[in-house]
């Protein structure tokens, strides 16, 4: 994580310094800082502005969503065509940071790797893409612990996510809860 005076965000290293305040609009996942000196109305107006409420902003979002849908169709087609090609798959947020590797190593040494289970939850609707599957593969090699990719066995629908937020909504979290409680591998791990 990193921050500037306007927001907090998942850091992309040197790019953050180049973009400066634009990082609050560039990255997909960020949190805006609230100025508590402002009135409730001012805070709500700012939140609506940042969430792109209104006719023009909504129309812009609609156009972006249409473009993304078209791009996803092309990507899926290209993925199918390139399935047999052996190329290095890039992770969405870059390589796994060294501090994460150290933390995983420490967790495994404290609890013993056989007593640790990692569960990868769905990050978006549909099945995981190549990058998400590559992350699971690299994490497994790194941790040498059991990893369950719940995203693959329990995909969420678009309706399971908030419209203006990339997090699951109540329905989505209930589905994840059900998938976790009904997963045989998780239940067997807990019984041991």
C-alpha positions in Angstrom: 0.0 0.0 0.0 1.0 3.6 -0.6 -0.6 7.0 -0.2 -0.6 10.6 -1.1 -2.6 13.5 0.4 -5.7 12.6 -1.6 -5.9 8.8 -1.5 -4.4 5.4 -0.5 -3.7 2.7 -3.2 -1.9 -0.5 -4.0 1.6 0.7 -4.9 3.2 0.2 -8.3 6.5 1.4 -7.1 8.4 4.0 -9.2 5.2 4.7 -11.3 3.6 6.3 -8.2 6.3 9.0 -8.0 5.8 9.8 -11.7 2.0 10.0 -11.6 1.8 11.9 -8.2 -1.9 12.9 -7.5 -3.0 11.1 -10.7 -2.5 7.8 -8.9 -6.0 8.4 -7.4 -7.5 8.1 -10.8 -5.2 5.7 -12.5 -5.3 2.6 -10.3 -8.3 0.3 -10.2 -8.3 0.0 -6.4 -7.9 3.0 -4.2 -9.4 4.8 -1.1 -10.0 8.5 -1.0 -9.2 10.3 2.2 -12.1 12.2 3.8 -11.6 15.8 5.1 -13.6 15.7 8.3 -13.5 19.5 8.5 -16.1 19.6 5.8 -19.8 19.4 6.3 -21.8 16.1 5.8 -23.3 17.6 2.6 -19.8 18.6 1.3 -18.5 15.1 2.0 -21.5 13.4 0.3 -21.2 15.8 -2.8 -17.5 14.9 -3.0 -18.2 11.2 -2.7 -20.8 11.4 -5.5 -18.4 13.3 -7.7 -15.7 10.7 -7.0 -18.1 7.8 -7.7 -19.1 9.5 -11.0 -22.8 10.0 -10.3 -24.8 12.0 -12.8 -25.9 11.7 -16.4 -22.6 12.5 -18.1 -20.4 10.5 -15.7 -22.8 7.6 -16.0 -22.8 7.8 -19.8 -19.0 7.8 -19.7 -19.1 4.7 -17.4 -21.5 3.1 -19.9 -19.1 3.7 -22.8 -16.1 2.4 -20.8 -18.1 -0.8 -19.8 -19.0 -1.3 -23.5 -15.4 -1.0 -24.5 -14.3 -3.3 -21.7 -16.9 -5.9 -22.7 -15.7 -5.7 -26.3 -12.0 -6.0 -25.1 -12.9 -9.0 -22.9 -14.4 -10.8 -25.9 -11.3 -10.2 -27.9 -9.1 -11.3 -25.0 -11.0 -14.5 -24.5 -10.7 -15.2 -28.2 -7.0 -14.5 -28.1 -6.6 -16.6 -25.0 -8.2 -19.5 -26.8 -6.0 -19.0 -29.9 -2.8 -18.6 -27.7 -3.6 -21.4 -25.3 -1.0 -23.8 -26.7 1.7 -21.1 -26.9 4.1 -21.1 -23.9 4.6 -17.5 -22.9 5.3 -16.0 -19.5 2.1 -14.9 -17.8 2.4 -11.5 -16.0 0.7 -10.9 -12.7 -1.8 -8.1 -12.6 0.0 -6.2 -9.8 3.5 -7.3 -10.7 5.7 -9.8 -9.0 4.9 -11.0 -5.5 6.7 -8.5 -3.2 9.6 -9.7 -1.0 7.8 -8.6 2.2 4.9 -10.9 1.3 7.4 -13.8 0.7 9.0 -13.0 4.1 5.5 -12.9 5.8 4.5 -16.3 4.3 7.8 -17.9 5.3 7.3 -16.6 8.9 3.7 -17.8 9.0 4.8 -21.3 7.8 7.7 -21.4 10.4 5.4 -20.4 13.3 2.5 -22.7 12.5 4.2 -25.4 10.3 3.4 -25.4 6.6 1.2 -28.4 7.1 -1.1 -26.4 9.4 -1.5 -23.5 7.0 -4.2 -23.3 4.3 -4.5 -20.4 1.9 -7.8 -19.8 0.2 -7.9 -17.6 -2.9 -11.2 -15.8 -3.1 -12.9 -14.5 -6.3 -11.7 -11.1 -7.2 -14.3 -10.4 -10.0 -17.1 -12.1 -11.7 -16.6 -15.2 -13.8 -13.8 -17.7 -13.8 -10.2 -16.7 -13.0 -8.0 -15.5 -15.9 -4.5 -16.7 -16.7 -3.0 -14.1 -14.4 -5.0 -15.2 -11.4 -4.2 -18.9 -12.1 -0.5 -17.9 -12.4 -0.7 -16.1 -9.0 -2.0 -19.3 -7.4 0.7 -21.3 -9.0 3.5 -18.9 -7.8 2.0 -18.6 -4.4 1.9 -22.4 -4.1 5.6 -22.7 -5.1 6.5 -19.9 -2.7 4.5 -21.1 0.3 4.8 -24.9 -0.1 1.4 -25.0 1.7 -2.0 -26.1 0.6 -3.8 -23.5 -1.6 -7.5 -23.7 -2.6 -8.5 -21.5 -5.5 -12.1 -20.9 -4.5 -12.4 -18.5 -7.4 -12.2 -21.4 -9.8 -14.7 -23.7 -8.0 -17.1 -20.9 -6.9 -17.2 -18.1 -9.5 -19.3 -15.1 -8.7 -21.8 -13.4 -11.1 -21.8 -9.7 -11.9 -24.8 -9.3 -9.6 -22.7 -10.5 -6.7 -20.6 -7.3 -6.8 -21.4 -3.7 -5.9 -22.0 -1.5 -9.0 -19.6 1.3 -8.0 -17.2 -0.8 -5.9 -15.2 -3.8 -6.9 -16.0 -5.7 -3.7 -18.7 -8.3 -3.4 -22.1 -7.2 -2.1 -24.1 -9.0 0.6 -25.3 -11.6 -1.9 -21.7 -12.2 -3.1 -20.4 -12.6 0.5 -23.2 -15.0 1.3 -22.2 -17.0 -1.7 -18.5 -17.0 -0.7 -19.5 -18.1 2.8 -21.6 -20.9 1.4 -18.8 -22.0 -0.9 -16.3 -22.0 2.0 -18.6 -23.9 4.4 -19.4 -26.5 1.7 -15.9 -27.0 0.4 -14.7 -30.6 1.2 -11.0 -29.7 1.2 -11.5 -26.8 3.6 -13.7 -28.9 5.9 -11.2 -31.8 5.8 -8.4 -29.4 6.7 -10.3 -27.9 9.6 -11.0 -31.4 11.0 -7.4 -32.4 11.0 
